[in-house]
Amino acid sequence: MKINIACPATAQQKLIEIFDEKILQNFYDKRIGQEIIGDVLGEEFAGYSFRISGGNDKQGFCMQQGILTNNRVRLLMKKGSPGYRVRRKGERKRKSIRGCIVGADIAVLNLVVSSMGPAPVPGLTDEPVPRRLGPKRANNIRKLFNLDKNDDVRKYVIAREFTNKKGIQQRKAPKIQRLVTPLMLQRKRARKAEKLNSVLRNKEEAAEYKKLVAQRLAEQKEARRSLLSQRRSTRKSLKAAAE
């Protein structure tokens, strides 16, 4: 079994392969999210503790949290189910997925360092790898540099400089997302004013429509009244002529 160990603090990972069944016995029947002491992997990892984050079996089926079995099962997947991408609206499909319990047929097991030991592990915790890409969202940049809302976020964007194929030195920086600018506030005010004007316009049109409907109903009543009065007068004149 291959053990892939990742260290978020240093952004490094290390892959080791274990053939000793006595060591692997410590991982069997463990679930995703459980802690394992590093002493079982050897003296190199003494004092460390790892958390199981997932794994794959020999056919490539990944482990899924919440499925309490150590083998593969076929579940009816729908939109939002992990490990399944919907092709058509309302589609459901039965797919194979692996349980969250570690078994003997796991090919690769993923571990994450939850607490470090006294001695650094070469290739895992000895030297941190610098972040090549920084945060892109404005609030995440403020969180990284502990900035105030009044500080200009654009001065703190992590950029990188490189030489392109033509030999020209270039600087590349991400476009800041959710940055509040005067133009953005102006557009927001314009949207708000347009919405308010739409509400007022709808009210005026509704009042005009009610007025027109009332006028048409009054005209119909007046026409009906005049028709009835005309019929009454005709009947009276016919009755008088007959007498």
C-alpha positions as CSV (number, residue, x, y, z in Angstrom):
1,M,0.0,0.0,0.0
2,K,1.2,3.5,-0.8
3,I,0.9,6.2,1.9
4,N,0.6,9.8,0.6
5,I,1.4,12.2,3.5
6,A,0.6,15.9,3.1
7,C,1.7,18.7,5.4
8,P,-0.5,21.9,5.0
9,A,1.9,24.0,7.1
10,T,4.8,23.5,4.6
11,A,2.8,22.8,1.5
12,Q,4.9,19.6,1.0
13,Q,3.9,16.0,0.5
14,K,5.7,12.7,0.6
15,L,4.8,9.3,-0.8
16,I,6.0,6.1,0.9
17,E,5.3,2.5,0.0
18,I,4.7,-0.1,2.8
19,F,4.8,-3.8,2.2
20,D,4.9,-4.9,5.9
21,E,1.5,-6.3,6.8
22,K,2.2,-5.7,10.5
23,I,2.3,-1.9,9.9
24,L,-0.7,-2.0,7.6
25,Q,-2.8,-3.7,10.3
26,N,-2.8,-0.4,12.2
27,F,-4.7,1.3,9.3
28,Y,-7.3,-1.4,8.7
29,D,-10.9,-0.7,10.0
30,K,-10.1,3.0,10.4
31,R,-12.4,5.6,9.0
32,I,-11.9,8.8,7.2
33,G,-11.3,11.6,9.7
34,Q,-9.8,9.3,12.4
35,E,-6.3,10.1,13.9
36,I,-3.3,7.8,13.7
37,I,-0.1,8.2,15.6
38,G,3.0,8.4,13.4
39,D,5.0,5.9,15.5
40,V,3.4,3.0,13.6
41,L,5.2,4.2,10.4
42,G,8.6,4.1,11.9
43,E,11.0,6.1,14.1
44,E,11.2,8.8,11.4
45,F,7.6,9.9,12.2
46,A,7.8,9.6,16.0
47,G,5.7,12.2,17.8
48,Y,3.6,12.9,14.7
49,S,-0.1,12.3,14.3
50,F,-1.9,12.0,11.0
51,R,-5.6,12.2,10.0
52,I,-7.0,10.0,7.3
53,S,-8.4,12.2,4.5
54,G,-9.2,9.6,1.8
55,G,-7.8,7.0,-0.6
56,N,-8.3,4.9,-3.7
57,D,-8.6,1.2,-4.3
58,K,-6.7,-0.7,-6.9
59,Q,-9.3,0.0,-9.6
60,G,-9.3,3.8,-8.9
61,F,-12.5,4.2,-6.9
62,C,-12.1,6.8,-4.3
63,M,-13.3,6.5,-0.7
64,Q,-16.3,8.5,0.3
65,Q,-17.2,9.9,3.7
66,G,-20.5,8.7,5.2
67,I,-20.6,5.2,3.5
68,L,-19.8,2.9,6.4
69,T,-18.3,-0.1,4.6
70,N,-14.8,-1.3,3.6
71,N,-15.7,-2.3,0.1
72,R,-17.5,-0.9,-3.0
73,V,-21.2,-0.3,-3.2
74,R,-23.5,0.8,-6.0
75,L,-25.5,3.9,-5.0
76,L,-28.2,5.8,-6.9
77,M,-26.6,9.2,-7.6
78,K,-28.4,12.4,-8.4
79,K,-27.4,16.1,-8.7
80,G,-25.2,17.2,-5.9
81,S,-24.0,13.6,-5.0
82,P,-20.1,13.5,-4.6
83,G,-18.3,11.7,-7.4
84,Y,-21.1,12.1,-10.0
85,R,-21.6,14.7,-12.6
86,V,-25.2,15.1,-14.0
87,R,-25.4,15.1,-17.9
88,R,-29.1,15.9,-18.2
89,K,-31.6,17.7,-16.0
90,G,-33.2,15.4,-13.4
91,E,-30.9,12.5,-14.3
92,R,-30.1,9.8,-11.7
93,K,-27.7,7.0,-12.2
94,R,-26.4,4.0,-10.2
95,K,-22.6,4.3,-9.7
96,S,-19.9,2.4,-7.9
97,I,-18.3,4.2,-4.9
98,R,-16.0,3.0,-2.1
99,G,-16.8,3.2,1.6
100,C,-15.0,5.3,4.1
101,I,-13.4,2.4,6.0
102,V,-9.9,1.3,5.2
103,G,-9.6,-2.2,3.8
104,A,-6.9,-4.5,2.5
105,D,-7.6,-3.7,-1.1
106,I,-6.8,0.0,-0.8
107,A,-3.9,1.0,-3.1
108,V,-3.2,4.6,-2.0
109,L,-4.1,6.0,1.4
110,N,-4.0,9.8,1.9
111,L,-2.9,11.2,5.3
112,V,-2.7,14.8,6.5
113,V,-0.3,15.9,9.3
114,S,-2.4,17.1,12.2
115,S,0.4,17.6,14.7
116,M,4.1,17.6,14.2
117,G,6.8,15.8,16.1
118,P,10.1,17.0,17.5
119,A,12.2,16.1,14.5
120,P,11.6,17.4,11.0
121,V,11.0,14.8,8.2
122,P,13.0,15.3,5.1
123,G,10.8,16.2,2.1
124,L,7.8,16.8,4.4
125,T,8.4,19.2,7.2
126,D,12.0,20.3,6.7
127,E,11.6,23.4,4.5
128,P,8.4,25.3,3.5
129,V,7.5,25.7,-0.1
130,P,6.6,29.4,-0.8
131,R,3.2,30.1,-2.2
132,R,3.4,30.8,-5.9
133,L,-0.1,32.1,-6.1
134,G,-1.7,34.4,-3.6
135,P,-5.3,35.1,-2.8
136,K,-7.5,36.7,-5.4
137,R,-10.6,37.9,-3.4
138,A,-10.3,41.2,-1.7
139,N,-11.4,40.0,1.7
140,N,-8.9,37.1,1.6
141,I,-6.1,39.5,0.8
142,R,-7.1,41.6,3.8
143,K,-7.2,38.5,5.9
144,L,-3.7,37.4,4.8
145,F,-2.0,40.8,5.4
146,N,-4.3,41.8,8.4
147,L,-5.5,44.9,6.6
148,D,-8.2,47.4,7.5
149,K,-11.1,48.3,5.2
150,N,-9.5,51.7,4.6
151,D,-6.3,50.1,3.2
152,D,-5.7,49.9,-0.5
153,V,-5.9,46.2,-1.3
154,R,-4.3,46.7,-4.8
155,K,-0.9,47.4,-3.2
156,Y,-0.8,44.0,-1.5
157,V,-1.6,41.7,-4.5
158,I,1.0,38.9,-4.7
159,A,2.4,39.1,-8.2
160,R,5.2,37.2,-10.0
161,E,7.8,38.4,-12.5
162,F,9.0,36.2,-15.3
163,T,10.7,36.4,-18.7
164,N,8.6,35.5,-21.7
165,K,9.7,33.7,-24.8
166,K,10.8,37.0,-26.4
167,G,13.1,37.7,-23.5
168,I,11.0,40.6,-22.1
169,Q,10.6,40.8,-18.3
170,Q,6.9,40.8,-17.4
171,R,4.8,41.1,-14.2
172,K,1.7,39.0,-13.8
173,A,-0.9,39.6,-11.0
174,P,-4.4,38.3,-10.5
175,K,-7.5,40.5,-11.0
176,I,-8.9,41.3,-7.6
177,Q,-12.4,40.0,-7.2
178,R,-15.2,41.7,-5.2
179,L,-13.2,44.9,-5.0
180,V,-15.4,47.9,-4.0
181,T,-14.5,50.8,-6.4
182,P,-16.2,54.1,-7.1
183,L,-17.4,52.7,-10.5
184,M,-18.9,49.7,-8.7
185,L,-20.7,52.0,-6.2
186,Q,-22.0,54.1,-9.1
187,R,-23.4,51.1,-10.9
188,K,-25.0,49.9,-7.6
189,R,-26.7,53.3,-7.1
190,A,-27.9,53.2,-10.8
191,R,-29.4,49.7,-10.3
192,K,-31.1,50.9,-7.1
193,A,-32.5,54.0,-8.8
194,E,-33.7,52.0,-11.8
195,K,-35.5,49.6,-9.4
196,L,-37.1,52.4,-7.5
197,N,-38.1,54.2,-10.7
198,S,-39.6,50.9,-12.0
199,V,-41.7,50.5,-8.8
200,L,-43.0,54.1,-9.1
201,R,-43.7,53.7,-12.8
202,N,-45.6,50.4,-12.2
203,K,-47.7,52.2,-9.5
204,E,-48.5,55.0,-11.9
205,E,-49.4,52.7,-14.7
206,A,-51.6,50.6,-12.4
207,A,-53.4,53.8,-11.2
208,E,-54.0,54.9,-14.8
209,Y,-55.3,51.4,-15.7
210,K,-57.7,51.4,-12.8
211,K,-58.9,54.8,-13.8
212,L,-59.4,53.7,-17.4
213,V,-61.3,50.5,-16.2
214,A,-63.5,52.6,-14.0
215,Q,-64.2,55.0,-16.8
216,R,-65.1,52.2,-19.2
217,L,-67.4,50.6,-16.6
218,A,-69.1,54.0,-16.1
219,E,-69.6,54.3,-19.8
220,Q,-71.1,50.8,-20.1
221,K,-73.5,51.6,-17.2
222,E,-74.6,54.8,-18.8
223,A,-75.1,53.1,-22.1
224,R,-77.2,50.4,-20.4
225,R,-79.2,53.0,-18.5
226,S,-80.0,55.0,-21.6
227,L,-81.0,51.8,-23.5
228,L,-83.4,50.8,-20.7
229,S,-84.9,54.2,-20.6
230,Q,-85.4,54.3,-24.3
231,R,-87.1,50.9,-24.2
232,R,-89.4,52.1,-21.4
233,S,-90.4,55.2,-23.4
234,T,-91.1,53.1,-26.5
235,R,-93.4,50.7,-24.5
236,K,-95.3,53.7,-23.0
237,S,-95.8,55.3,-26.4
238,L,-97.0,52.0,-27.9
239,K,-99.4,51.4,-25.0
240,A,-100.8,54.9,-25.3
241,A,-101.4,54.5,-29.0
242,A,-103.2,51.2,-28.5
243,E,-105.6,52.7,-26.0
